[in-house]
């Protein structure tokens, strides 16, 4: 697929961007290169490939789901300038 100047201008209009005339050819060339690269995904040989979650065939190391921290809420709230019902009170920022 190859973009024409009219198509490029239409896309620019939809995106609400202005394209300087001296940039038009370079931008069209770059977008055509991107579209050519994306068209490689239409290769029928890729239809039989299974999707990968990661490019390397590795498993994630898992750690046990256990509590390692103690409850320090009261100690942390003791140093707060203002708190209410176990929450920090902060100044209102947005009216």
N, C-alpha and C positions, 0 to 999 in steps of 0.2 A: 504494500500500500504506500502511496506517495501523496503527500499533501500538496495542493495547489495554493497559490497566493490567495485566492478567494476563500478557500477552506480555512487557511490560517487566519485570515481577517475575521471570518465568521466565529471561529473558536475564540479569538481575542475579544470579540464583541461580547460573546456569552460569558467570558471570564471577567469582563469589565476591566480589561487591561489595554493600554495603548502600546503599540509597537512602533518604534522609531523606524522610518523607512530604511536607514542604513543597516538596521539589525535584521530586517525581514528575511533576507536570503540565508544568513547564518542560523537564525532561529528555525526556519523551515528545514534546513539541512540537519540540524540537531534533532528536531522532532521526527523527521523521516528516519534517522538512524535509530531512534528509540522504537519507533513502530516496526522497523525491520527486525530489530532484536526481539521484540515481543512476538512477531510472526513466527519465529523459530519454535515457539511453543505449540504450534499447530502440527508439528511433525507426528505422523501416525505411529512412529516407533515409540513415542512417549506414552501412548495410551495404556500399555501394559505395565507401566512402572507403578509400584506402590508408593504412596506418599510417605515422606519421612518427617519425623518430629525433629530430628537433628541430623546434620550431615554426617556425623560420625556415629558409628554403631556402638553407643555407650548407654549405660543405664545411670540414672541419677543416684548418688549416694543418699540414702535415707537415714535420718537419725530418729531415735525414738521420740514419740510425741509425749513428752513429760514436762511437768512444771519444774523450772530450774531457778526461778526468781521467787523471792518471798514477797508478801503483800506489804508494801511500804507506803500505802496511801496516806496514813495519818502523819508519818514523818515528813513526807513531801508537802502535804497541805499545810503543815505547821509553819513552813517557811514562806508561804504565799501571802501576798499583801491582803487578799480578800478571797474567801471561799464560802460556798453555801451548798449544803447537802452533798458533800464529797466532791464538788466540782470547783475548779478555779474560776473566779470572776474576773473578767477583763473589761476595760473601758469599751464603750460602744464606739465603733469605728465608722459605720455607715448609718446615716440618719434614715 
